[in-house]
Amino acid sequence: MKRIVKSVIAATAAVMTLVPLASCGSGSSSAESKTVKLAYQDSGDNSTYTKWIKNVKKEFEAANKGATLKLVPVKSTGDDYGNKLSLMNRSASTAPDVMFLDSSMLRPYIESEYVAPLDSYLKGWKDWDQYFDNIKEVGKGDDGQTYGVSLGTDTRGIWYRKDLLAGVGIKGDWQPKTWDELLSVARKVKEKYPNVMPLNLYTGKAQAETGVMQGFEMLLYGTKDGSLYDSSAKKWITGSKQFKDSLNFINTLFKEKLGPTAQQASDAQLGNKVPGEWLPQGKLAMTVDGNWLNSTWQSGGDYEWKDWQKKIGWTGFPTQDGSAAMTTMSGGWVAAMSSKAANKDLAFKVIETMQSKANAKSYYIGQGQIAVRKDIENDKEYLSSSPTTAYFTKIAQYAHFRPMTSKYNEVSSLISVATESVMTGQQSVDQAMSQYDTSLASTVGSGNVIKK
């Protein structure tokens, strides 16, 4: 299978304060420091996630006598995690030794010298050879050094209520070929089931990076040659028809009341309501969501739902014109080491522990992630862990990725503003696009944009 990888989902604010980069490598450890602090996002009571982290702590401490892994859960959702973690990293006294970062956060952290390169450690770690080459690129900086080890990746598609779509003539395996076909099904659902929301697509400022990557970019990268960034010219794109078409889809969704209301879309808890209430209760027919969604319904998940397989189907998100079978965005998180870690040797041992074959597989299965290791991709336990795993692993061949630049998070915020103004009706599509183009040039520099 063609392996295509990027950083999903969650967001961060740009890191602002630069700090001196501490030396790194096996010779930089402090013998007296036997405590390693691990910072991670805690967005709620995810029992499988908590259990996994506590198991890593237990294994690490058992293998490293006298050492302690101090867990530092950062209670937050969306951009708030990045904001809080940035503040923690500004001081050696509060900075964690190891941290989990959405890969879109990594470049700003490299530029702000919050994270240390790992190359000297990776050379001696036999498991590093098991990671796909494309995966390794996710953790690299512009200097070619590696700063993050991928925890897993993901893909996105359409999750739908089989009973509701059957009521409008959609039965058996279903793969919409174009945007128009998807909207047509949504209109039929609205007509037949007036009290059911036809289609949820995350968008707007409240949804932060989820709304950009899992909403807008699922549209944009499904258009012919659609992109935010011209990698060959190393410039950001303005004035593209593809960008406008994507905003028009969002405009149609909200104008025709085929999705959530603007108020519902602006609810920071929307990501919990979709799997926790709307889908189980039959209030929503379709949602564009990640491959991990069903993990919330499994035993031990946040919203256990025993018969979800009888009610829920899944399929790929269509391209605009059907020129490809489907499209998806891939994402994921990385484990990084702080440049301020007092004992870098011990800090890397934490990464080694959490990324052993057994713990990596446990993470993929428990969190509904796509495997990034060669020795697990075809593992029977992994593939059979969920009825959706094989499908969402397979569609990685259609994946697209966010631009790997330090400016991405700032650009993402501009996209959130544009989608918000369209979904609320505060601006027309043309007005929102014009404002985005102007703001983009101001943000990245007028010499760093190209019109298409």
N, C-alpha and C positions, 0 to 999 in steps of 0.2 A: 504494500500500500504506500502510496506517496505520502511522505510525512511533511506536513506544513504546520508551522507553529508560530504563535505569537504570545503575547503576554496574558480573561475576564471578568475577571470582571470585578471592578470596583474602581475607585478613583482617588486622586490626591490633588492637593493644591501644589503650586510650584514652590520649591524650597528656596528660601530667600537668603539666609545668612551663610556665608562661606566660613569654614573653619579649617585650620591647618590639618593636613593629612598625616596621621601617625605612620611610622614605619610598619611594615608588615612582613610576613614570612615566618618560617619556623624559628628564627632567632629572636623574635620580638616578644616572646612570652614573658610574663611576670610570674615567677615561681610562687610568690605568696598569694596570688589571686586564684582561688579554687572555686569561686562562684561565677557561673555564667548566667546572664539574664537574657531570656528569650521573649521578645515582644511580638504579639500577634493580635489580629483583629477579633474582638469578641462582640458580635452583633446580636447575640441572643443565646438562648439555651439550646445549643446544638450538641446534644449528648454524644454523638459519634465523633465529632471533632474534638471535644473536650477529652473524651476517652483516649483518642489517638495521641494527643499531646501529653497527657499524663503517663501513657505507656512509654513514650520517648524519654520522658524524665526518669522513669523507673529504670529503663535499660541503660541510659547514660550513666546514672549514679552507681548502678551495679558494676558497670565495666570500668569506672574511673573512681576508685576508692578515695574517699575524702572530698570528692568534688560534689558540688550542688548545682542543679539546674533550677534557677528561680524563674517561675512562669510569671510573665507580666502581661495579662490580658488587657488590651486597650478597648474599653467599651465604646463602641461607635458604629455608625453606619455611613456608607458613601464617602464623600470627601472628608468627613470629620476624622477618619482614621489617619489619613495623610497629614492633616493639620496637627493633630495631637502628636503623631510620631515625629514630625519635623521639630516641634518644640522640644521634645525629649532629646533629640539628637544635637541640640545646640550646646549642650553642656556634658562634659565627661561624667559628671556625677549622676545624670539622669539618662544618659544614652544606654540603650540595650546593647549587649554584646553580639547577639544574633537577632535578626528581625525578618519578618515576612513582608514582602513588598509585592504589590501588583506590578507586573513588569513595566507598566507605563510610568511607574514611580522611579524606576531604577536610574534612568539617565539624569534626571534632576538630582538624585542623591549622589551620583558619581561626580557631577559638576560641583556640587556643594561639599564634596569630599567627606561625606558622611559614611561611606562604605569603603572597605579595603579590597584590593585585588586578591583573588584566591589562587592564582596560577601556580604558585610554589607548592600549594597543598594539593591541588588537583593532579599534578604530575605524579604524586605518590599514592593516589587513591584509585585502586583497581576498578571500582564501580564506574568511574567516569567514562570508561570506554563503552559502557552500556547505553549511554545517552545518544540519541540521534544527533547528527551534526547540526541540523536545523535548530534543534532544541538548544544546543550549546550557544548558538548565535544570540539567543534571547538574553543571555546574561552578560553579553559583552558590551564594553564601552567603546567610544570612538578611538581610543588608544589601542584597541585590539586585545586588551586584558579582560579577563572574566571576573565579574563582580557578583554574580548570582547563579545559584543552582536551581533549576526548574523543579517545582514541587509537582507539577502536573499541568495538563492543558484542558481545553474544553471546546465544544462546538455548540452551535445554536440551530434551532429549527422551530417548527410549529407543533405545539401540543394542543390536542383538541378533544372535545367530548364526542365520542362515537355516536351516542344516541341522538344528540342534537344535529350533527351533520347528516346522520342517516335520515332524519326528518326532512332534509332538503335535498335528498337524492345522492348524498356522498356515502358510499358503502365500500367495504373492503379496503385494499391498499389505495391510498390517495396521495398524489403528488401534483399540486397546482403548478402549471407551467409558466404562468405570467402573473404580473401584478393584477391585471384586469380580471383574470380568473379568480384570484383570491378575493378581490373586492366584490365580485359577483356573488360568491358564496356568502360573504359577510352580509350583503344586501338581502339575500334569501333568508338568512337566519333572522335578520331584523324583522322581516315581513311575517315570518311564520311564528316567531317567538318574541313578541314585543317587549317582554320583561327580561330578556337575556341580552347580555352584551356580546356582540358578534366577535370582535377581535381586539385584543389588547396588544399594543405596541408601546413599549416604554419610551417616553420622550419628555422633554422639558427640564427645567433647572433642578427641580426637587429630586429627579432620578439620577442626576449627575452623570457619571461615566456610564452607568447602566443604560441611561436614556440615549447616550451618544453611540456607544458601541453596539448595544443590543437592540437599538431602535434605528436611529438615523443611518448608521454605517451598514446595517443589514440591507438597507435600501440602496445607498450610494454605491457600495461595492457589488451590487447586483445589476448595476447599469453597465452598458458597454463602455469599457475603458474608464469607468468612474473611479476617482481617487481624490484624496485630500492633498496629496503630495507627489510631486514629480521627482522621483529618486534619481533619475539621470541628470536632471538640471539642478537638483538639490534646492528646489523652490516649492513654496506652497501655492496651490492652485486657486485662482479667483475666476469668477464669471463663467463657471462651467454649467452646461445644460444639465449634466447629471446631478449636480447639487440642487438645481432648481426643480428637477423632476422629483427628487426625493422629498423636498419640502412640499411639493404639490400632492404627493401621496398622503403626507401627514395632514395637509389641509383638507383633503377629501375625507379622510377618516373622521376628523372632528366635525367638519361642516355637515356631513351626512349622518352624524351621530352613530357611527359604526363601531366606535370604540368607547373608552371611558370618557366621562365629562372632563373638562379642564380641571375641575376641582379634584376629581378622583385621581387624575394623572399627576396632580401636584402633591399627593399624599406620600410622605416619605415611607410609609408602611405598605405601599402598594405591592412591593415585592414579597411581602408576607401574606397579604390578603389573597393574591392570586392562587397560590398553592394551598393556603390554609382555609379559605372560605369559598371563593368564587368558583373554582373548578370542582371541588368536592360537592358543593351544593347546587351545581348545574346553573349557576348565574352567569357563567362565561363559556362561550363556545370554543374560542381559539385564543392562544397566547403565543407570542414569539418569545421563546425562553431557551435557557441553556440545558445541556444534556444532564445536568445535575438535578433538575427539578424533581424527578421521581424519587431521589434519595430522601426527600423530606417526608415521603409517604411510607417509606419502608420501616420495618421494625427498628425502633430506636431513633427514628427521624423526628423532626419537630412536629409534623402533622400526620401521624400514622393513619393510614387508610388501607385497610385490608384488601378491598376489592377494586383498587384503582385500575388494575390491568383490564378489568371488564368494561370500564367506563372511558378510559383514556387511550387515544391513539397518538402517533407522532410521525412527522414527515418533514421534508426539507422545505426551506423558504425559497420561493421562486425568484428567478431573475426578472428584470423588467419586461423583456421581450421573449423570453424562452430560449435565448441563445446558448444557455448552459442548462444542465439538468436541474441545478439548484445553486444556491450560494450560502455561505456561512462565514461568521467571524470566529476566530480562535483567540483564546486568551489564556490566562493562568497566572500563578504567583511564583515568586522565587524566594529562596532563603539567601540572605546576605549577611556578611560580617561587618560589624561596626569598625570604622577606622580608629575608634577610641577604645576598642576592646583591650583590657589589660593583659589577658592571657589568650592570645590568638590561636595558639596550638589547641587549647582546650575548647575554644569557641568552635573551631572547625570540627572537632570531634562530635559536637552536637549535631552539626550538619550531616556528618557521616552516619550518625546513629539514626536520625530521622529519615535518611535516604538509603538505608540498607534495603536490599531487595524486599524483605518481608514488610518493613514499615512503609516503603513506597507503595507496595501493592495494597496494603491496608488503607493507606490514604486514598488511593484511586477508588477503591471499592466503597469506603465509608463516605467519601465526599462527592461521589459521582463524577470523578475526574477521568480524563482520557490519559492512558499510559504514555509516558515519554521515555521509557526504557525499552530497549530491544528484547530483553529477557522477560518482559512482562506483557508486551503487546499481544502475543498469541497465547498467553497463559490461560488454561481452561477455567481456573477459579475466577480470574479477572473477567473473562468473557461471559461466564455464566452468572456473574454476580448480580446482574440485572437484565431484564429482557430488552433493554434499550442500549446496552453497552456496545454490542457489535455494530449496531446501526450508526450510532453517533461517532464511533471510532472510524468507521468507513467513510463518513462524509467529510472527514478532515481533508480529503483530497480536493474539496471545493472551497477550502478556507482562504480568507483574506486576512490581512493584519493591519493594525494601526501603524502609522509611521513611527519608526524607532528614532525619534529625535527628542531632545530635551524640551522643545517648545510644545510638544504635543498636548500636555495638560492645559496649557493656556488656550490653545486652539480649541480643545474640547469644550472649554467653558464658553467660548464664543458660539459654538454650535448649539449648546444648551440654550443660550439666549435666543438664537434664531428660531429653534423649534418651539420654544416657549411662546414667543410672540405670534407664531403662526397658529399654534393650537388654541391660544386664548382669543385669537382674532384681533389682537392689538395692532398687527401689521399684516399687510398682504404678503404673498410669497415674494414678489419683486422687491418690496421694501425691506423685508427681513434679509434677503440675499444681498441687497446693496449695503445694508448696515454691516453684515458679516464681512464682505469684501473690504470695506473701509477699515473695520476694526482689525482684520487680519493683517493688512499692510502696516498698520500702526503697531501691532503686537510683535510681528516677526521682522519688521523693517521693509520699507517699500522696495528695496533691492533684492528681497528674498521671496517675491511673489511672481507668478507667471500667469498670464490670462489664457484661458482655453475656451 
